């Protein structure tokens, strides 16, 4: 039972320290990509990644039109199949006919057209920012201001069945209701900063998404509002409603990596979003809020959302008001939603322009495709269920087709081997129906981001069961897969790359020379006293028995137990590291001051601690050297060693000498003079006693016991002057000696 207890305690200690006992430089590292999360780290073109982590050919995307604008914020299909697109930085509305030919339909004075909606008789409503206005543009392109509110931004426009226009604005979070004649009134004040999205449910209620905070409102025709969703995100960016009355809302906070927040004049990298004005803040007081105490836990859902950092999510709200999260991402912000011909939810995102397809219950996500742009900002769906989507950075319009792409590529993320590595084999698993093929390539380099200094792509590799990588040795590696098929798709399920890190030299970073005589009792010791780092049975320099195999990484330093004192013993403890996490073995050598050659003190230590019985060498000043070798984890040809010398320390096992130089008597008083000498260490403490029982400390004539030679005087009165005194002297190494100062007859 005791042995089992010790075993589990040791196991818990290793786990707590996070020690990897299986990683060695002589063992290759295997980089495997086999799950959806693994594959999503790379870049796709015309490929899809399903929830099971399979890479397949995705839907073909046709480029409808590439505009001159960096941003396309809004997209609207007309009954005849042409498109309207509202742009940013130019403040234009483009008209794109079915052949892809584009013309400028409207050019606003303002910089952004964030919202467009169909009006009567082929007309169009356009909401602009900043200095927000709502324009009405007739079918022949004539424009006029329909409504000019005091608000700075017009983010969303919808029209109901009778032609009434509703507009969501910022920076006061007001929703306006505007008649076809242009008479506008406040419909609802959300008490948010911006109203960013609008839609109608099946009952004709207005749905509104807001920013700061991110809430979803349902507002009836009389202007009575009900909050359907109070999200943990900053903004509800898009709202879509199914034929069955289910509401989907896209929400996000912050920005995907690589994106910048928008300003009044957005930069080329800016997604659509509310501007962040400059605010001057002065602290005029402190308010103490009533927050839950530590003993009052939050609901589980609140704790979960706080513990996990997500950039965006898609919520589903059923007609009875119950909501849940169907998709969330730590990397991609959802900008708009749509449905495909089968009724599956599509999510267009910002960051890397990904489009996800959400299916099932519980919901699972497939990366459907990736646009050749940073953001997928808006969907438009035609009567046949085909989806068009607009992008930003750059501003393009694409159409998803029902056909499968004939060819697609995937580039993995870059693998950092931490050092220049030797590449092993690459192998993969793929299903290849007749007419399908999968080709793998690799390239390597020594910069974190692939550039023109990297090697060219090597390959294609032929053997899926394993083929030697032809890319040169380097720190970084990337692989690429090219999939192709005629009417069928190959299925790539995993790719594994093996590599061997370059062996790095161990480093001995510090040596702690403990005070002479200080040793530590071994923990879990039973029976006789056992000293950590001291092997009485191995005094001839041979390696002690190794209780562990050399195939595991170096264990943590031994836990030191109770501190005790043993004269003549000297404890050394050191710290050594190996970046390959190899198992280390130590040799300890010594030399005396003035010598140049090293003598072996101990070979083959596994623990970074040693106790030396210094009685085996003459007194003097010494230095030790610790040599750490990673040979237990490497072949002899590549094993390396690192070393470090300690600070100088004294070995002194000889007590000081006491020389009585004289005793002077004066009446009933005697003054005894003496000198204490030590050949190696300083005189540390001198005492005298009249009865060998009670000892009194005396100090040298110069007041400081810090030299190897010190002069002393003792004044004895009365009976003590006739009897004399016993003197005891100790040096810095706790060596002690005694002498007697007898009363003499010398008179002053």
N, C-alpha and C positions, 0 to 999 in steps of 0.2 A: 504493500500500500504506500509506503514511504517513497519507494522508487518511482511509482506511478505519479505521485504528487510532484516530485521533483521534475519529472519529465514534462508534465503539463505546465508547470510554472515556467520552465525553460522555453517551452513552445510558445507560451503567451508572450514572453519577453521578446522573442525573435519576431513575432507578429507585430508587436507594438512598435518595434524599431523599424519595421518595413524592410527587413533584410531579404534580398533576393538570393537564395542559396543555389540557384541553378544556372546563373548567367556567368559564362566565362568567355575569355577572348578566343579560345581555341574552338568554341562551339559557334556555328553560324547562327545568325539572326534571321528569322523568317518573317517577311512582311506579307501579310495576307489581306486581300480585299475580297470580301464575300458577302457582306450584308448591305442593306440599302443605305445605312448611315455611312458605311465605308465608301460606297460608290458615289454618294452625294457630295463627297469632298472633291471630286474631280469635275471636269468640264465635259459636257455632252454637246453633240451636234447631230440632229436627226435621230437621236436615240432616246429610249424611255428606260426608266429604272423603276421596276414595280416594287410592291411592298415586301416581296420575298427576296429582294436583292438580286434580281435578274436583269441583265442588260440586253435589250432587244431593240430592233428597229422601230422608231416612233413614227407618228403621222407626218406626212409631208406638209410643209408650210410654204405657201406661195407668197412672194413679195408682191403686194398690190401696188404700192407706191412708196417712194422715198421722198419726203419733203425736204425743204431747205431749213426747216425749223428744228431746233434741238429738242423741243418738247412737244408732244401731242397729249393734251390733257383730256379731251372729250371726243367721242365718236358716236355717230348716229347714222343708221341705215334709213334710206328713203324707200317708199313702196316700189319704186322702179329699179331698186338694186344699186343705186349710186350711194355715195357716202359723203357725209359732212364731217370734218375734223377740226376741232378748235386747238390752236397752237399757243406756245409760249415763247416769250422774248420778241415775237413779232406781232402778237395780237391779231392773228388772222384766222379766218375760217376758210378752209379749203374745200372745194367740191371735187370729188373724184368719181368719174363715171365708171360704168361697168368694164370698160376696156383698160382702166388704170390711168387715164389721162386726167390731170389735175389742173384746176384753175383757182385763183383767189376769188372766193365768193363775197368775202367781207373783210375789210381791213380797219380795225378799231384804232382809236387814238391811244387806248390803254395797251399795256404790254402783254396781258394774259387773257385768254379765253378759256376759263376753267369749266364752263357749263354751256351746253346747247340743248334745245328742245324743239320739237316740231310744233309749228303754229298752223293756223287755218290756211287753206288754199295754197299749200306748198310753201308757206312762209317758214321762217326760222327765228327762234329766240336765242340770243347769245348773251351770256353774263360775263362781264369783264372785271379785271382787277389790275392794279389798284385803282382807287377812285371809282368804285364799283358802279356800273350802270347795266341796265338790261335793254338791249337793242332788239327791235323787230326788223327783220330783213325780208322783204317780199320775194316772191319767186323770181322776179326779174332783177334782183340784186339791189333794190333801193332800200336804204336803211334809215331808221329814225329811232330816237330814244323813247322807249316805251315807259321806263320808270327809272328815276334817278334818286336813290335813297341817300341818306347821309353816311351810310356804311362804306367801309373801304374796300371790302371784298365781296364778290358774289361767287359762291362756291358751287351751288347746285340749283337747277331749275327743273320743275316738273309741271305738267299741265293736266287738269282733270278733264272729265268728259264734256263739261260745258264750256271749256276753253279758258277757265280761270288758271292763272299762272301763280305758282308758289315758288318763292326764292329763299334759299338759305344763305345767310350772310355772316360776315365777321367784320369787326372785332367785338361786337356786342351780342352775338349769338341770337339774332332776331330772325324770325321767319315772317316774310311778307306775303300777303294775298293780293294779287293784282288782277283787275278785270281786263278783258280784251281791249278795252278802251284806254288802259293805262292808269286807272285810279288804284293806287296802292295803299293798303292799310296794314298795320301790324296784326298778324294772325296769332303769333305766340312768341313770348320771350323765354328762351330756354335757360337763362342764367349761366350759360356757358360762354366761352370765348368765341367759338366759331360753330356754325352749322355747316357740316361738310358734305352731307349726303341726304337725299330725299327720295321717297318712293311711296306708292300707294299699296295698301293691302286689298284683299278681295272685297272688303266691305266699304271701301272708299275712304278709310281713315288714312291720314297722312303719317308716314313713318319718317322720323328724322334722326340722323346720327350726328353727334356733336364731338367737338374737340375741346379738351381742357374744361371739364373731364370728358372721358369717352363714354357717353350714354346713348341708349337707343330709346326714343320716345314714340308713343302712339298717340296721335292727336285727332280727336273726332271733329266733325264739321263745325261744331260750336266753339272749338278752341280749347276743349278740356283735354289736358294731357295726362298720360300715364307712362311711367318709366318701365319699359319692358326689360331692360338690361342696364345694369350699372357695372361696367366692365372694369378690370384692373389696368386697362390700357389707356393711352392718352387720347386716342382718336378712333371713332367709328368712321371708316373711310368709304365703305360701299354697302349698299343694301340691295338684296334681290329677294323676290317673293315667288314661290312656286304656285302652280295651278291649284294645289291643295291647301294653300294658305300658310305653308311653312316659310318662315323668314330666315334668311341667312345674312349675317353681318360680318364684314371684314374689319378687324381692329388691329392697330399696331401702336407701338411706342418707340421712341428713339429713331434710329436709322440703321439700315444694314451697313456692315463694314464696307468702307470705300465710298459711301454716299455722303453728301453734305446737306445740311439743312438749308431750306430755301430762304431767300431774302426777297425784298421787294423787287429787285431785279435778279432773278435766279441765275446762278452760274451754270456752266455746262453740265456739271455733275449733280444738279439739284433735282430731287423728286418733287412732285406736287406736295404741298403741305403748308400749314399755316406759318406765316413769317414770325420770327422772334424779334420783336423790337428791342432796341437798347433801353434799359431801365436803370435809372439812378435810384439807389436805395439808401435810405437813412434809417437806422435803428432808433426808434423813439420810445420803445417799451418792450417788455417781455411778458407774454401771456403764458400761464401754466395751463396746459390742457389736461382734461380728465381722460387719462389713458388706462387701458386695462392693466391690472397688476399682474405680476409674474405668476400668481397663483390662479389667474383666470384665463385659461387657455382659449385661443381663438378657434373658430370652427376649422375643421379639417381642410375644407376647400380653400379657406383663406391662407392657412399655413402652407398648403401645397403651392399656391400661386406665388407666394413670397419666396419660397425656397428655390423655385426654378425660374431662371431668367429667360423669358421669351421675348423675341422682337415683335411677334405678331400671332394672331389666332383668328379662326373663323368660328362664329357662334351659330347655333341653330336654335330658333325659337318656334315651338309648335303653336298651333292655334289656341291651345288652352293656357299659353303663357309660360310653359316649362321650357327652360333653356339648358343647353349643354354645349361643350366645346367639341367640334368635330375635327379640327386641325390646328396645330400650333407649331411654331418654328422659332428656333433661336438664331437663325441666320437670314431668313427671308421675311420681308414685310408684305402682307397682302394688300394690293391696290384695288383690284376689282374682281367680281365674281360673274360666272355665267354657267350655263348648263349645256352639255353636249346633246346629240340626237337621242342618246339612250337615257337621258335624264340625270347623268352623273354631274356632280358639281365640279366646275373648273375654277382654279384660283390663280390669278395673274399676280406676280410678285415683283418687288424691287430688290436690287442688290446685284443679281446676276440674270435677271430677265427670265426666271423660270415659270413654267406653267404646270401646276399640279392637278391631277384628277383624283377626286375623293369618291370612294364607293364603299358599300357595305355597312353593316351595323354589328359590331362596332366599326367605325369608319377607318379605312386605311388609305394611304396616299400613294400615288404613282407619279413620279416625275415624268410628265407626258412629253415635254419638249422644252427647249430653251431658245428664246428669241435672240437674234443678233443685236441685242441692245441691253442696257442696264435695267430698265424698268418696263414691265408690261402694265400700262396705266389704265386701259379701258377696253372692255369687250363690247361687241355689237353682234347680235344673233339674227339671222334672217329667217324667213318663214319655213325654210327647209331644214332648219336646225344647224346650219353651218355657222361657224364662229369666225368673226373678224376680230383682230386686236390691234390696238395702237401702242406704240412704244415711245420711250424717251431716251435720249442719249444713245443713239440719235433718234429723230422723229420719223418712224416708219409705220406702214400699215401692212399687216399680213393677213392671210386667210388660211385656216386649218382645213386640210382636205381629208376626205375619208380614206384616201390611199395611203399605203405604207411607203415610207421613204425607201429608195432602192439601196442607199448606202449611208452609213453614219460612222462617226468617230467618237472615241472617248479618250481623254487625256487624264491620267491619274493626278492626284496631288503629288507634290515633290517630297520624296523621302529623304530625311536628314539622317545620315549614318553617324553624325557627330565628329567623325574623323574620316580621313581618306580610307575607303573601304575596298576590299576585293570582292567583286561581284561573282556570285555563284550562278545557279541556274534559275530560269524562269519557267514556270509551268502554269497551266490553266485548265479549266474544265468548261466545256462548251457542248451544246447540242447542235448538230449541224445537219439539218434535213437536206435532202437532195437539192442542189442549186444554191445552198447557203455556204458562206465561208467566213472565217474569223482569222485575222492576222494580228500578231503582236509585234511591237517594236519597243526599243528602249533608247534612252539617251542619258548622258551624265554630265556633270559640271561641278564647279567649285564656288558658284554664286547661288544665293538662296532662290533667286528668280531666274528661270531659264532665259538666256540671252544669246547673243551671237558668239559668246565664248564657250558655250556648251558644245559637246560633240554632236555630230549629225545623228539622225535616227538610225539605229542599227536594226537590221531585220529585213524582211519578216522572218520570225522564228517558225520552224516547221513542226517541231515535236511538242505536242501539248503535254506529254508526260515529263518534260524537262529538257531544256537546252541551255548550254552555256551562254551567258550574257556576253555579247561582244563589245559593249561600251567600255571605255577606258576607266581605270580606277579613279575615283573622285569621292567627294563628300556627299554629293546629292545624286539622286537617280529619279527618273520619271519613266513610266511606261505608257504606251498608247495602243488602243485596240481599234481596228477597223473592221466593221461588220458590213456584210453585203448579202443580198438575197434577191432572187427573182420570184416574186409572189409568195415567198416564205421568208422567215426571219431566223437567223442564228440566235442562240440563247447563250450568253456568256454568264456563268454563275460564280466563278472565282478566279483570281490570279494570285499566284504566290511567287515571291522573289526571295532568294537566299543571298545573304552577303556576310562577309567576315570583317569585323571592325579591325583596323590596324591596332596592333598591340601598343599600348602606351606605357611609359615607364612609371612604376609606382613612385610615390612621393612620401618620404618621412618628413612630416611637417613640424614636429616638435618632440623634444625629449625632456621629460620632467625628472630632474634629479632630486629625489626626496631627501629631507634631512637625514643625517647618519642615524642608523638604528631604528628608523620608522619603517614598519612593515604592516601588512594588512592580513587579517585572518580571512581565510577562504569562506565565502558564504556556503550555507548548507553543510558546513563541516560537522563531522561527528567523531567522537572519540578524542584522540590526541590533537593538540594544536596543529593546524595546517596553515602554512603561510602562502599567500598568493604569490606566484612567480618564483618560488624557491623549491628546487628539486634536490633533496639530500642524496638521492640515489645516483644522480647523474652528475658527478663532479669531475669527470675526465674529458669533458668537451664533446661527448657523443650526443647525438640527437635523442631527446626523450621520446617515449612512445607516443604516437599520435592517436588519440581516441577517435578522430574523425577521418573520413576518407578525404583525399585531396581533390576529389571531383566537385566539391561544393565551394561556394564563394566564402571569402573570409568571414568568420563569425564576428559578432560585435565584441568590443573589448570586455574582458571579464569584469563582473561587478566586484568592487572592492568592499570587503567587509569591515569589521571593527578595526580601528587603528590601534596598534600596540607597539611596544618598544622592545627590540632585541639588539643588545650591544654587539658591534662588529659586523652587522649586516647593513648593506646599502641597497636601496630600492630604486629602480629605474622604471619608468613607464613612458610609453611613446604613442604618438598618433601617426598612423600611416593610411594613405588612401590610394586607391587604384581606380581610374576612370572607367576601366573595362569591368570593374567589379570582380576582378580575379581574386582567387584565394591566395593570401600572402604567407610567406614563411620568412623567419628572421634569423640572421646571424648577428651576434654581438661581439665586438672586439674592443681591446683597450690598449693604451700605451701610457707611459708615464711622461711627465713634462720633460721636454728636451729630447726625447726619442722620436725617431721618424718611422720606425717599423711598428706594425700592429700585431698584437698577439690575440689569438682566439680565446674568447671567454666562454661563449655558448653558441652552439650551432643548432639549427633546425627548430627554433621556437615557433609555436603556433599562436601564442597569446602575446600581446604587446606589453609585456611586463617581465622583469627579471630582478631577482634578489641575489646579490653577490656577497659571499662570505669573504670579507676583505682581509681576514687574518692570513690568507694564502699569499699575500704580496707584501713587500716592504712598505713602510710609511712613505708618503710622498704625495705629489699632486698628479692627478690622472685625468684622462679624457676617454670616453667610450665612443664607439661608432656603431650605429644600428644600420644594418643592410637589409632592406626589404626586397624579396624576390617573388615574382609571379610565376616561377617555374612550376608550381603544382598545377597550374591551369593552362600551361602552354607547352608546346614542344620545345626541346632544347635549342632549336635553331632560332626561335623568335622570343624566348623568355628574356625578360629585362629585370634590372634591379635598380633601386634607388637607395641613397644612403644619406645619413646626417650625423654630424659630430655633436656631442653634448658640450655644455660649458664645462670648464675645469672644476674639479672638486678634490677635496683632500681626503686621504686615507691616513688615519693616525690611530694606531692601537697601542702606542707607548705613552705611559703617564708622564706628567711633568716632573721636574726635580725641584726639591726645596733645599736651598743652601742658607744655613743660619750664619749670618755675617758678624753677629756680635750681640751682647747683652750689656746694657749699661744700668748700674744701680745708683739710686740717689735716695738715701734714707730708706723709707719703706716702699719705694716705687722702683719698678724695673721696666726698661724699654728694650724689647727684643727686635732686632733688625734682621731681615732675611730677603732673599731673592728667589723668585719662582721662574724657572726656565722650561720651555717646551721646544722640541726640535722641529715640530711640524705645524701645530695650530696655536691659536692665541690662548693665553691664560684667561679663562672665562670666569672662574669663581674661586675665591679663597675664604676659608672660614677658620675659626679657632675655637677651642673648647677647653675648659679647665677641668672637666670631669668626664670627658668623652660621651657626654649625654646632651648637653645643651650647646648648640653651635651658634656662633655669631659671625656674620659676614663682615669682612674688612675690605677696604678699597686701597688700591696702590697709591703711592705718593702723588702721582699725576692725576688721580681722581677717576681714571677711565681704564677698566680692564680690557685692553684691546691689542696688546702686543704679546710676542712670544717670550719677552723678558719683562718682568714687573718687579719693582722694589716695594717692600712693605715694612711697617713698624707696628708693634703691639705694645701698648702701655698696660702694665700689670701693677695693681695696687694691693697693699696689705698682704694677706696670706698668699694670694696668687703670685705676688712678686717673689716669694720664697719658693713656691712649689713649681712654677713654670707653666707652659701651655702646650696643648696638642694642636698642630696646624694641619689642615687638609686643603689640598689644591686640586682643582679640576680644569681640564682644558676644554676647548670647543667640541671635542668628540666624546666628552663625558668620561675620559680617562682620569682616574683619581690616584693621589698618593698622599701619604701623611708623614709628618716629622714632629719631633719634640724640641721645643725651645726651653732648655733648662736655665734656671736662675743662676746667674754667676755672681762673682764678688767684685766685678769691675765697678769702680766708683767714678762719678763724674768729676 
